[in-house]
Amino acid sequence: MDEVKIIEIKQSVFAANDKQAEQLRAELKEKGIFLLNLMSSPGSGKTTTLTRTIEALKGELKIGVMEADIDSDVDAKRIAATGAKAIQLHTGGMCHLDAGMTRQGLEALETADVELAILENVGNLVCPAEFDTGASRNAMILSVPEGEDKPLKYPLMFSVCDVVLINKIDVMPYFDFDLQKCKEYIHMRNPKAKIIPICAKTGEGIEQWADWLRAEVAAWKNEA
Amino acid sequence: MDEVKIIEIKQSVFAANDKQAEQLRAELKEKGIFLLNLMSSPGSGKTTTLTRTIEALKGELKIGVMEADIDSDVDAKRIAATGAKAIQLHTGGMCHLDAGMTRQGLEALETADVELAILENVGNLVCPAEFDTGASRNAMILSVPEGEDKPLKYPLMFSVCDVVLINKIDVMPYFDFDLQKCKEYIHMRNPKAKIIPICAKTGEGIEQWADWLRAEVAAWKNEA
């Protein structure tokens, strides 16, 4: 597999993360770069979902991916293998990315030719929800084995996301997972959240997710 | 189901968490209370594992459980249904428990008649690993659907745990999970970690886990 760039990022020392996030979002808009922030628990399938997403959109959008992790570069290598531009961000033990760290990542990614930048955030349902990265849209994955009660326990994460992908629906028969209840719980936290069941492993639902992304990129281009 | 006590805990303002943790550990030793800190990702099966653990040890040890979550009381209700003493700790959005927060929890639990106190930490593979709670032993659960590569990505968590339970082994045939590789990765981070494959749902491996706990409680009693 290809060698990938590994960047050690430092937590931004500025307290005003929200302000930095707004500024980054405005700059990205100016440059025509749609930034997607993808969050989830560890092991819910972010990287596999991304490889499917890249496959689905490859001919249409120039994609660059930042893989954030505390350690290792296994995810960036998997993304690089798809042919997409990919770098690994090491957070130095940090449990989330803020806008300053995201900016460092985007600079390292070299986004001159990127239209869709994707940040795979640190696997964590708590801290990443508290820090605006400057993303155009926030997405999260909840996987079937985690259980349908997660919106009850991690309310903020579900409330900040524009879309929730319910992944690993292929193993639904082997788990006590109530999809209808899960949808209700998500909408309790966030009535506007779009919910898309997928199986990143088999590709099921990926076309619907790619359609959602296409529509959001188009809508964002027309936003003030 | 029984009503359970819900405690809103505040993050300790003292920076010297390690010192507080040592002090709490010494006090608990004095009182004869073994404190187990149980950590994992969201949805890896902490609560189901605990209900099985209580079943296995019910006649031998007086058990009290603190269920930490950002929101909801579903877990404490499940524990209370086993007949064990249980309280719910709400962390007010915090992603982990420190020693001061654990002390508040123990006070609320009322431990006069407790021999084995169990803290179910917030579902998170990052932050809880950074804060010593004052526990006698640290345990974690990694579930099969999360993937065997987690020790590569979340090194600190695996290095601070005395025991790693590999849960949901019943669904191994439906996931690409390499148990041998997983064990190697865990031992890379922590050569001394005990590894016990279990299925909390069916009860497989629980007796081995209960044996480990029995032996650790006995060893701890003889520690200085």
Boltz contact constraints between the chains, C-beta under 6 A:
constraints:
  - contact:
      token1: [A, 41]
      token2: [B, 41]
      max_distance: 6.0
  - contact:
      token1: [A, 41]
      token2: [B, 42]
      max_distance: 6.0
  - contact:
      token1: [A, 42]
      token2: [B, 41]
      max_distance: 6.0
  - contact:
      token1: [A, 42]
      token2: [B, 125]
      max_distance: 6.0
  - contact:
      token1: [A, 42]
      token2: [B, 146]
      max_distance: 6.0
  - contact:
      token1: [A, 42]
      token2: [B, 150]
      max_distance: 6.0
  - contact:
      token1: [A, 43]
      token2: [B, 146]
      max_distance: 6.0
  - contact:
      token1: [A, 43]
      token2: [B, 147]
      max_distance: 6.0
  - contact:
      token1: [A, 69]
      token2: [B, 153]
      max_distance: 6.0
  - contact:
      token1: [A, 71]
      token2: [B, 155]
      max_distance: 6.0
  - contact:
      token1: [A, 72]
      token2: [B, 152]
      max_distance: 6.0
  - contact:
      token1: [A, 72]
      token2: [B, 153]
      max_distance: 6.0
  - contact:
      token1: [A, 74]
      token2: [B, 149]
      max_distance: 6.0
  - contact:
      token1: [A, 95]
      token2: [B, 126]
      max_distance: 6.0
  - contact:
      token1: [A, 95]
      token2: [B, 127]
      max_distance: 6.0
  - contact:
      token1: [A, 124]
      token2: [B, 124]
      max_distance: 6.0
  - contact:
      token1: [A, 124]
      token2: [B, 126]
      max_distance: 6.0
  - contact:
      token1: [A, 125]
      token2: [B, 42]
      max_distance: 6.0
  - contact:
      token1: [A, 126]
      token2: [B, 95]
      max_distance: 6.0
  - contact:
      token1: [A, 126]
      token2: [B, 124]
      max_distance: 6.0
  - contact:
      token1: [A, 127]
      token2: [B, 95]
      max_distance: 6.0
  - contact:
      token1: [A, 145]
      token2: [B, 145]
      max_distance: 6.0
  - contact:
      token1: [A, 146]
      token2: [B, 42]
      max_distance: 6.0
  - contact:
      token1: [A, 146]
      token2: [B, 43]
      max_distance: 6.0
  - contact:
      token1: [A, 147]
      token2: [B, 43]
      max_distance: 6.0
  - contact:
      token1: [A, 149]
      token2: [B, 74]
      max_distance: 6.0
  - contact:
      token1: [A, 150]
      token2: [B, 42]
      max_distance: 6.0
  - contact:
      token1: [A, 152]
      token2: [B, 72]
      max_distance: 6.0
  - contact:
      token1: [A, 153]
      token2: [B, 69]
      max_distance: 6.0
  - contact:
      token1: [A, 153]
      token2: [B, 72]
      max_distance: 6.0
  - contact:
      token1: [A, 155]
      token2: [B, 71]
      max_distance: 6.0
  - contact:
      token1: [A, 171]
      token2: [B, 174]
      max_distance: 6.0
  - contact:
      token1: [A, 174]
      token2: [B, 171]
      max_distance: 6.0
  - contact:
      token1: [A, 174]
      token2: [B, 174]
      max_distance: 6.0
